[in-house]
Amino acid sequence: MTRPRRQLPFCRLASLLALSVALAQPVCAETIKKPALDALIAASAKAGAPADLDAFLASAAKADPAVAPAVTAWQNKAPLSGDNLVNIGRLLGAYNRVRNEPAVIDAIGRMVALRTVRDEKVPPHESPAIIEFGKLVEAMAREFGLAFRNVDNRVFEVTLPGSGKDTFGILTHADVVPAVADEWVLDDGTKLDPFKVTRVGDYLYGRGTIDDKGSIAAALYAMKTVKESGVPLERSIRLMIETTEETGGDGMKYYRQQTALPEFNIVLDSKYPAVVAEKGSGALKVLFPVQATDGKLPAIVAMTGAASANSIPQTATARIAGGNPAAVEAKLEGARAAFLRKYTPQGGKFSIDVKRDGEQVEVRVTGVSAHGSRPEEGVNPLPRLALFLQAAGLQLADNHYLKAVKYLNDLYGVDYLGVKMGVAYRDPFMGPLTLSPTLIRQNGDELEVTTNVRMPRGSTPDALGGAILKHIYTWAKANNAVVNVKHDQGNWMARDPKGAWLSTLLNIFGETTGLEAKPVSTAGSTTAKLLPNAINFGPAMPGKKYTAHNAKEYKEVSDLGLDLQMFTEMLVRIGNLDKMQ
């Protein structure tokens, strides 16, 4: 097939060469958009999976005259340019969606079943689950006729070659955050296995379905569809699947030392329409030395929060031992109703359960889980647990847990904007600084309380870290507390991409979904920061809760279909841009 001409963003006069090859092709075409695109997909889905691409395109041309010029050019093997190239890319996306969606869901199920959670005792590149994931991707790539390369189990690379020298990169990640199995229960009582895809209506539940295994499967099938179509590409496409994104990106850092990176990159790990700025992610750890108690007074002897620092937990618990358990239980029960009235956010779910367990009393606070970068989408139970233990009026023995409770109450409370800490600020485009205490655990002779920090433009890691450190040590001195503070703060990223590749992504999103298409920022932090000229494109849809890192993480099947559709068009159009900028 002849190499396509340069893609043009708007309708142009067809060249004399194109006219000579395809006399039936009109001078000016029209792109298919929502809702005509939706009607085509609905009709195709009703009729069943198309026999092949030629049959699908012929059916599309018959159903919608707007795409007939593009289909005619395709059938005549004419060079594709302008709106004809757009329409073929868009129709390829629709074809991929109606033909391959069941296979993609099956692939996601096989990926989710591999527990690619980091084990501190095993380096990620030696993890059996990561190694198996690489084998799964390799098998799919070989089956699809794509090149595969394993970069020492740090990055799995899949390539669809183009005819030119340029390559554009697509970055995703195979690792996932831990899951607390007891929290994976639907409202009707149905228990879910976090590492098994369970479909309930339009929802695919499972750890990694939206972050990032759904995107990996969709990208692979987009590459398969473009490969099999025979649409020529000027630019090669390199899919890079990283294995340590959730725990610092060491895999990508290793990969950068071994391999030249593409000059331009698209990351499938955030949200639509196109993300051009990210907050810096940080972990603020405050460590309290363990203090023994004599058991005469009731004492907090255990506390739990999130399974990972970058998640707003769904539940937080405390266990109290010593003193009179019956009296402790009675005080907690007596304080519960008033506390719930005061601290339940409007429209938010929040509950407290108190129960005796032998000589101990357990307090369980249940909120709403969320991604650590989006505390506003959740109801954080950990600071509410700390506040409740104080509000109950218990006379608790002074130990490391009680000091942690006072630290949480004095410097956070239910505030996650840094107001009580005295460091609040916001950027007009990127939004506010957020500080969300998420994880509490005892490690040896220290109790660790970790806060997830998301820093927008307007400060630097050193300046913010210094201000936070000052406030914590001032608090510690006033409260006779010995603390050790460790703050690892990543920087924010703001880019100003211009020209064809950004406008192409926005056009794909806007004309496919009918939603507003403009560059946006995100509170999330991805390995886009480790790549040159990187823009995030999906997979979270605007106006919907981002369920990554949540208990009961899910991907909507309808949104997965849009990913398949848009990723495929993206490969065709960006793969044929004359210039990216």
TAGISUL-V488785 format. One record per residue. N is the residue number from 1. RES is the residue in one letter. PHI is phi in radians with two decimals (NA if undefined). PSI is psi in degrees with one decimal (none if undefined). OMEGA is omega as a letter, one per 40 degrees, with the letter a starting at -180 (999 if undefined). Layout:
BEGIN
n=[N/N]
res=[RES/RES]
phi=[PHI/PHI]
psi=[PSI/PSI]
omega=[OMEGA/OMEGA]
END
This chain:
BEGIN
n=[1/2/3/4/5/6/7/8/9/10/11/12/13/14/15/16/17/18/19/20/21/22/23/24/25/26/27/28/29/30/31/32/33/34/35/36/37/38/39/40/41/42/43/44/45/46/47/48/49/50/51/52/53/54/55/56/57/58/59/60/61/62/63/64/65/66/67/68/69/70/71/72/73/74/75/76/77/78/79/80/81/82/83/84/85/86/87/88/89/90/91/92/93/94/95/96/97/98/99/100/101/102/103/104/105/106/107/108/109/110/111/112/113/114/115/116/117/118/119/120/121/122/123/124/125/126/127/128/129/130/131/132/133/134/135/136/137/138/139/140/141/142/143/144/145/146/147/148/149/150/151/152/153/154/155/156/157/158/159/160/161/162/163/164/165/166/167/168/169/170/171/172/173/174/175/176/177/178/179/180/181/182/183/184/185/186/187/188/189/190/191/192/193/194/195/196/197/198/199/200/201/202/203/204/205/206/207/208/209/210/211/212/213/214/215/216/217/218/219/220/221/222/223/224/225/226/227/228/229/230/231/232/233/234/235/236/237/238/239/240/241/242/243/244/245/246/247/248/249/250/251/252/253/254/255/256/257/258/259/260/261/262/263/264/265/266/267/268/269/270/271/272/273/274/275/276/277/278/279/280/281/282/283/284/285/286/287/288/289/290/291/292/293/294/295/296/297/298/299/300/301/302/303/304/305/306/307/308/309/310/311/312/313/314/315/316/317/318/319/320/321/322/323/324/325/326/327/328/329/330/331/332/333/334/335/336/337/338/339/340/341/342/343/344/345/346/347/348/349/350/351/352/353/354/355/356/357/358/359/360/361/362/363/364/365/366/367/368/369/370/371/372/373/374/375/376/377/378/379/380/381/382/383/384/385/386/387/388/389/390/391/392/393/394/395/396/397/398/399/400/401/402/403/404/405/406/407/408/409/410/411/412/413/414/415/416/417/418/419/420/421/422/423/424/425/426/427/428/429/430/431/432/433/434/435/436/437/438/439/440/441/442/443/444/445/446/447/448/449/450/451/452/453/454/455/456/457/458/459/460/461/462/463/464/465/466/467/468/469/470/471/472/473/474/475/476/477/478/479/480/481/482/483/484/485/486/487/488/489/490/491/492/493/494/495/496/497/498/499/500/501/502/503/504/505/506/507/508/509/510/511/512/513/514/515/516/517/518/519/520/521/522/523/524/525/526/527/528/529/530/531/532/533/534/535/536/537/538/539/540/541/542/543/544/545/546/547/548/549/550/551/552/553/554/555/556/557/558/559/560/561/562/563/564/565/566/567/568/569/570/571/572/573/574/575/576/577/578/579/580/581]
res=[M/T/R/P/R/R/Q/L/P/F/C/R/L/A/S/L/L/A/L/S/V/A/L/A/Q/P/V/C/A/E/T/I/K/K/P/A/L/D/A/L/I/A/A/S/A/K/A/G/A/P/A/D/L/D/A/F/L/A/S/A/A/K/A/D/P/A/V/A/P/A/V/T/A/W/Q/N/K/A/P/L/S/G/D/N/L/V/N/I/G/R/L/L/G/A/Y/N/R/V/R/N/E/P/A/V/I/D/A/I/G/R/M/V/A/L/R/T/V/R/D/E/K/V/P/P/H/E/S/P/A/I/I/E/F/G/K/L/V/E/A/M/A/R/E/F/G/L/A/F/R/N/V/D/N/R/V/F/E/V/T/L/P/G/S/G/K/D/T/F/G/I/L/T/H/A/D/V/V/P/A/V/A/D/E/W/V/L/D/D/G/T/K/L/D/P/F/K/V/T/R/V/G/D/Y/L/Y/G/R/G/T/I/D/D/K/G/S/I/A/A/A/L/Y/A/M/K/T/V/K/E/S/G/V/P/L/E/R/S/I/R/L/M/I/E/T/T/E/E/T/G/G/D/G/M/K/Y/Y/R/Q/Q/T/A/L/P/E/F/N/I/V/L/D/S/K/Y/P/A/V/V/A/E/K/G/S/G/A/L/K/V/L/F/P/V/Q/A/T/D/G/K/L/P/A/I/V/A/M/T/G/A/A/S/A/N/S/I/P/Q/T/A/T/A/R/I/A/G/G/N/P/A/A/V/E/A/K/L/E/G/A/R/A/A/F/L/R/K/Y/T/P/Q/G/G/K/F/S/I/D/V/K/R/D/G/E/Q/V/E/V/R/V/T/G/V/S/A/H/G/S/R/P/E/E/G/V/N/P/L/P/R/L/A/L/F/L/Q/A/A/G/L/Q/L/A/D/N/H/Y/L/K/A/V/K/Y/L/N/D/L/Y/G/V/D/Y/L/G/V/K/M/G/V/A/Y/R/D/P/F/M/G/P/L/T/L/S/P/T/L/I/R/Q/N/G/D/E/L/E/V/T/T/N/V/R/M/P/R/G/S/T/P/D/A/L/G/G/A/I/L/K/H/I/Y/T/W/A/K/A/N/N/A/V/V/N/V/K/H/D/Q/G/N/W/M/A/R/D/P/K/G/A/W/L/S/T/L/L/N/I/F/G/E/T/T/G/L/E/A/K/P/V/S/T/A/G/S/T/T/A/K/L/L/P/N/A/I/N/F/G/P/A/M/P/G/K/K/Y/T/A/H/N/A/K/E/Y/K/E/V/S/D/L/G/L/D/L/Q/M/F/T/E/M/L/V/R/I/G/N/L/D/K/M/Q]
phi=[NA/-1.15/-1.08/-1.21/-1.34/-1.00/-1.21/-1.97/-1.27/-2.30/-1.10/-2.31/-1.13/-1.21/-1.28/-1.06/-1.12/-1.09/-1.16/-1.24/-1.45/-2.34/-1.14/-1.37/-1.34/-1.20/-1.13/-2.25/-1.94/-2.45/-1.44/-1.40/-2.29/-1.12/-1.65/-1.03/-1.13/-1.10/-1.11/-1.10/-1.16/-1.10/-1.13/-1.18/-1.12/-1.16/-1.35/1.73/-0.99/-1.11/-1.10/-2.81/-1.15/-1.03/-1.13/-1.13/-1.14/-1.10/-1.15/-1.14/-1.13/-1.23/-1.34/-2.38/-1.01/-1.08/-1.69/-1.02/-1.04/-1.17/-1.14/-1.08/-1.08/-1.05/-1.10/-1.54/0.99/-1.38/-1.05/-1.73/-2.59/0.92/-1.19/-1.14/-1.16/-1.02/-1.15/-1.15/-1.07/-1.23/-1.20/-1.07/-1.10/-1.13/-1.09/-1.03/-1.13/-1.33/-1.58/-1.92/-0.95/-1.05/-1.17/-1.15/-1.08/-1.10/-1.12/-1.07/-1.06/-1.19/-1.25/-1.10/-1.13/-1.55/-1.42/-1.46/-1.64/-1.16/-1.89/-1.07/-1.52/-2.27/-1.00/-0.93/-1.28/-1.88/-1.18/-0.98/-1.17/-1.14/-1.08/-1.15/-1.07/-1.05/-1.14/-1.11/-1.12/-1.07/-1.08/-1.13/-1.07/-1.08/-1.08/-1.51/1.35/-1.89/-1.37/-2.19/-2.51/-1.80/-1.62/0.95/1.06/-1.63/-2.41/-1.79/-2.02/-2.19/-2.22/-1.93/-1.30/-1.91/-1.50/-1.72/-1.53/-1.35/-2.33/-1.99/-1.74/-2.19/-1.95/-2.40/-2.50/-1.68/-1.39/-2.33/-1.42/-1.11/-2.28/-1.64/-0.99/-1.12/-1.54/-1.60/-2.29/-1.29/-1.07/-1.51/1.65/-1.13/-1.57/-1.93/-1.66/-1.02/-1.90/-2.52/-1.24/-2.08/-1.64/-2.24/1.09/-1.62/-1.80/-1.87/-1.49/2.72/-1.21/1.76/-1.06/-1.87/-2.45/-2.41/-1.23/-1.09/-1.18/-1.09/-1.09/-1.12/-1.14/-1.10/-1.28/-1.14/-1.12/-1.03/-1.12/-1.15/-1.04/-1.24/-1.21/1.46/-1.09/-1.28/-2.10/-1.31/-2.10/-1.24/-2.07/-2.07/-1.54/-2.01/-1.89/-1.46/-2.08/-2.39/-1.05/-1.30/-2.27/2.05/1.37/-1.06/-1.09/-1.23/-1.10/-1.12/-1.04/-1.09/-1.36/-1.76/-2.47/-1.25/-1.45/-1.05/-1.22/-2.19/-2.49/-2.16/-1.93/-1.89/-2.53/-2.57/-2.64/-1.56/-1.33/-2.73/-1.64/-2.02/-2.59/-2.31/-1.25/-1.52/-1.63/-2.40/-2.10/-1.77/-1.90/-1.99/-1.94/-1.95/-1.13/-1.16/-2.14/-1.39/-2.20/-1.60/1.51/-1.24/-1.70/-1.10/-2.42/-1.29/-1.98/-2.84/-2.52/-2.36/-2.36/-1.30/-1.41/-2.48/-1.18/-1.69/-2.24/-1.34/-1.21/-1.54/-2.29/-2.46/-2.29/-2.42/-2.06/-2.08/-2.27/1.61/1.16/-1.87/-1.00/-1.12/-1.18/-1.07/-1.08/-1.12/-1.11/-1.12/-1.08/-1.19/-1.60/-1.12/-1.05/-1.13/-1.16/-1.07/-1.08/-1.36/-1.97/-1.45/-1.20/-1.04/1.37/-1.74/-1.65/-2.85/-2.51/-2.30/-2.11/-2.12/-2.60/-1.42/-2.36/1.16/-1.62/-2.06/-2.09/-1.85/-2.01/-2.09/-1.87/-1.99/-2.10/-2.29/-1.27/-2.79/-1.17/-1.03/-1.41/-2.24/-1.09/-1.16/-1.53/-2.14/-2.23/-1.30/-1.40/-1.17/-1.15/-1.21/-1.09/-1.07/-1.12/-1.16/-1.09/-1.34/-1.17/-1.22/1.29/-1.28/-1.61/-1.68/-1.16/-1.29/-2.62/-1.09/-1.20/-1.14/-1.14/-1.12/-1.08/-1.16/-1.02/-1.12/-1.22/-1.34/-1.88/-2.33/1.06/-1.65/-1.41/-2.11/-1.84/1.39/-1.18/-1.17/-1.33/1.43/-2.22/-1.15/-2.86/-2.57/-1.87/-1.01/-1.65/-1.60/1.58/-1.54/-1.13/-2.25/-2.30/-2.15/-1.16/-2.23/-2.15/-2.41/-2.76/-1.69/-2.05/1.08/-1.72/-2.36/-1.79/-1.83/-2.04/-1.93/-1.97/-1.49/-1.90/-2.20/-1.87/-1.54/-1.00/2.19/-2.61/-2.16/-0.97/-1.18/-1.17/-1.15/-1.06/-1.13/-1.14/-1.14/-1.03/-1.06/-1.18/-1.19/-1.24/-1.13/-1.09/-1.06/-1.12/-1.20/-1.96/0.90/-1.89/-1.64/-2.35/-2.15/-1.96/-2.22/-2.25/-1.80/-2.01/-1.38/-1.59/-1.32/-2.30/-2.42/-2.10/-2.23/-1.19/-2.28/1.65/-1.16/-1.26/-1.20/-1.12/-1.15/-1.05/-1.14/-1.13/-1.04/-1.13/-1.11/-1.35/-1.42/-1.75/1.35/-1.63/-1.05/-2.12/-2.61/-1.08/-2.34/-1.90/-2.44/-1.39/-1.24/-2.27/-2.11/-1.35/-0.99/-1.11/-1.64/-2.09/-1.32/0.81/-1.88/-2.14/-1.46/-2.32/1.46/-1.76/-1.33/-1.55/-1.03/1.41/-2.05/-1.15/-1.54/-1.59/-1.03/1.26/-1.44/-1.12/1.09/-0.96/-2.56/-2.16/-1.35/-1.07/-1.10/-1.26/-1.06/-1.07/-1.13/-1.02/-0.99/-1.15/-1.34/-1.06/-1.12/-1.07/-1.02/-1.08/-1.17/-1.37/-1.24/-1.14/-2.15/-1.15/-1.16/-2.42/-1.28/-1.58]
psi=[141.1/141.8/135.4/154.7/172.2/133.5/134.8/139.9/-23.8/171.7/133.0/162.8/133.7/146.7/161.0/-34.7/-45.4/-38.4/-35.7/-28.4/-36.9/87.7/-24.6/-9.3/124.6/163.3/-36.5/133.3/-178.6/135.8/144.8/133.0/170.4/135.1/-5.1/-36.2/-42.0/-39.9/-40.4/-44.5/-41.5/-43.1/-40.7/-40.9/-38.3/-37.0/-13.6/164.3/131.0/149.9/-42.6/177.9/-41.9/-42.8/-39.9/-45.3/-40.4/-40.5/-39.4/-41.6/-35.8/-38.2/-31.5/102.4/-21.4/-30.4/-2.7/-41.7/-40.3/-42.4/-40.1/-43.7/-42.0/-48.2/-32.9/3.9/35.5/154.1/135.9/128.4/168.9/-136.6/-25.7/-39.9/-41.0/-47.6/-38.9/-41.7/-40.7/-40.2/-34.7/-40.5/-42.5/-40.5/-45.0/-41.6/-49.7/-24.9/-38.8/-3.3/-46.0/-39.1/-36.0/-43.4/-40.2/-41.8/-40.2/-40.3/-41.3/-34.3/-44.3/-32.3/-18.8/116.1/78.5/49.8/137.6/132.5/118.8/-18.3/-12.3/125.3/140.1/-37.5/-6.8/1.4/126.7/-38.3/-40.6/-42.5/-42.7/-35.8/-43.3/-40.1/-37.8/-46.4/-40.7/-43.9/-42.3/-43.3/-45.9/-42.9/-35.6/-1.0/27.1/152.0/140.8/143.0/130.2/112.7/77.2/36.3/16.1/-43.0/133.5/127.0/129.2/130.5/134.8/109.0/145.2/177.8/-15.8/-172.7/-21.9/152.1/137.4/142.8/149.4/122.0/132.5/-176.9/147.4/-19.9/155.6/163.8/160.5/164.2/138.1/106.3/-37.1/-19.5/-6.8/69.2/125.8/167.3/-27.4/5.8/-4.8/125.1/133.8/150.6/117.3/-24.7/33.6/126.8/124.8/121.4/126.1/104.6/-121.5/4.0/134.3/103.8/141.9/147.0/118.9/-3.3/-36.5/-16.2/84.3/14.0/-29.9/-40.5/-36.9/-49.1/-42.9/-41.0/-40.9/-41.3/-28.3/-43.2/-41.2/-46.1/-44.0/-41.2/-49.1/-25.7/-28.8/3.5/121.5/148.0/134.3/-29.2/133.7/155.6/124.5/112.8/125.1/118.6/105.5/158.0/3.4/23.4/-37.7/-11.9/33.9/-14.8/26.5/-33.7/-42.5/-36.1/-39.9/-44.9/-39.6/-28.9/-20.8/-21.0/140.5/130.8/148.7/149.0/-32.1/140.7/149.5/132.3/133.9/62.1/25.6/-106.8/165.5/162.9/-50.9/123.2/121.9/-0.4/139.8/143.5/159.5/132.7/137.0/155.6/113.7/111.4/125.9/123.1/127.8/127.8/140.8/135.6/129.3/155.3/163.3/-4.5/-5.9/-40.9/151.5/143.1/145.5/123.7/-7.1/145.2/146.1/151.4/-127.4/159.0/-18.7/150.2/-23.5/26.5/136.1/120.6/158.6/-33.3/153.5/139.1/155.5/144.0/134.3/129.3/158.5/168.7/-144.1/101.9/-37.3/-41.0/-39.6/-45.8/-42.5/-42.2/-43.4/-44.7/-39.2/-26.2/-11.3/-50.9/-47.4/-36.9/-43.2/-41.1/-38.4/-36.4/4.7/118.6/153.4/124.6/0.4/153.4/135.7/126.5/159.6/130.3/132.2/130.7/148.9/140.0/86.4/-123.5/10.0/159.1/129.4/134.0/123.1/121.8/128.0/125.7/-137.8/121.6/157.6/167.7/144.3/-25.6/-10.2/63.8/-24.3/-18.5/-5.5/-178.2/103.3/116.1/-19.4/-52.4/-29.2/-34.6/-45.4/-43.9/-38.5/-40.7/-32.9/-42.7/-24.6/-13.1/25.1/142.0/92.5/146.4/142.5/115.8/-172.2/-35.2/-40.8/-37.6/-39.0/-39.2/-44.2/-39.3/-46.1/-41.0/-41.8/-35.6/-4.3/-63.4/-139.3/7.6/131.1/15.5/6.5/13.0/-51.4/-28.5/-18.4/25.5/15.5/139.2/168.6/155.1/137.5/-33.4/-40.1/-14.0/-165.4/159.3/139.4/141.9/113.0/109.7/127.4/-37.8/135.2/126.6/151.3/124.5/102.8/-120.0/19.3/146.7/125.4/127.4/118.4/133.3/131.5/119.7/133.6/110.5/119.8/177.6/144.5/-10.0/-179.9/159.5/-40.3/-43.2/-44.9/-44.9/-39.7/-42.0/-42.7/-43.9/-42.7/-43.7/-39.4/-43.0/-30.5/-43.0/-45.0/-41.5/-41.0/-22.8/15.0/41.4/136.6/123.1/154.1/125.9/130.6/121.2/108.5/104.9/118.4/157.3/158.5/162.7/131.4/122.0/159.1/66.0/142.0/157.2/-153.9/-39.9/-36.8/-45.3/-32.1/-47.0/-43.9/-38.0/-43.1/-48.9/-48.3/-45.3/-22.4/-41.4/-22.1/6.5/163.8/135.2/103.7/156.4/144.3/169.8/169.3/149.5/-16.3/163.2/120.4/175.7/10.2/-29.7/-21.8/3.1/148.3/144.5/56.8/132.6/134.9/135.4/89.8/-177.4/-2.0/136.6/145.5/143.9/2.1/150.0/136.2/112.1/5.0/138.5/-0.4/154.8/141.2/40.7/139.2/161.5/130.6/133.3/-38.1/-36.9/-35.4/-39.9/-40.7/-38.2/-49.8/-42.5/-50.3/-37.0/-41.0/-47.7/-38.4/-44.0/-42.5/-46.2/-47.1/-30.3/-12.9/12.1/138.0/-45.3/140.2/-41.9/none]
omega=[a/i/a/i/i/i/i/a/a/a/i/i/i/a/i/i/i/i/a/a/a/a/a/a/i/i/a/i/a/a/i/a/i/e/i/i/i/a/i/a/i/i/a/i/i/a/a/a/a/a/i/a/a/i/i/a/i/i/i/i/i/a/a/a/a/a/a/i/i/i/i/i/i/a/a/a/i/i/a/i/i/a/i/i/i/a/i/i/a/i/i/i/i/i/i/a/a/a/a/a/i/i/i/i/i/i/i/i/i/i/a/a/i/a/a/i/a/i/a/a/a/i/a/a/i/a/i/a/i/i/i/i/i/i/i/i/i/i/i/a/i/i/a/a/a/i/a/i/i/i/i/i/i/i/i/a/i/a/i/a/i/a/a/a/a/i/i/a/i/a/i/i/a/a/a/i/i/i/i/a/a/a/a/i/i/a/i/i/i/i/a/i/a/a/i/i/i/i/i/a/a/a/i/a/i/a/a/a/i/a/e/a/i/i/i/a/i/i/i/i/i/i/i/a/i/i/a/a/a/i/a/i/i/a/i/i/i/i/i/a/a/a/a/a/a/a/i/i/i/i/i/i/i/a/a/i/a/a/i/a/i/a/i/a/i/a/a/a/a/a/i/e/i/a/a/i/a/i/i/a/i/i/i/a/i/a/i/i/a/i/i/i/a/i/a/i/i/a/i/a/i/i/i/i/a/i/i/a/a/i/i/a/i/i/i/a/i/i/a/i/i/a/a/a/a/i/i/i/a/i/i/i/a/a/a/a/a/a/i/i/a/a/i/i/a/i/a/i/a/a/i/i/i/i/i/i/a/a/i/i/i/i/i/i/a/i/i/a/a/i/a/a/a/a/i/i/a/i/a/a/a/i/i/i/i/i/a/i/i/a/a/i/i/i/a/i/i/i/a/i/i/i/i/i/a/i/i/a/a/a/i/a/i/i/i/a/i/a/a/i/i/a/a/i/i/i/a/a/a/i/a/i/i/i/a/i/a/a/i/a/i/i/i/a/i/i/a/i/a/i/i/a/i/a/i/i/a/i/i/i/a/a/i/i/i/i/i/a/a/a/a/a/i/i/a/i/a/a/i/a/i/a/i/a/i/a/i/a/i/a/i/i/i/a/a/a/a/i/a/a/i/a/i/i/i/i/i/a/a/a/i/a/a/a/i/a/i/i/a/i/i/i/i/i/a/i/i/i/a/a/i/i/a/i/i/a/a/e/a/a/i/i/i/i/i/a/i/a/a/i/a/i/i/i/i/a/i/i/i/i/i/i/a/a/a/i/a/i/i/a/a/a/i/i/a/i/i/i/a/a/999]
END
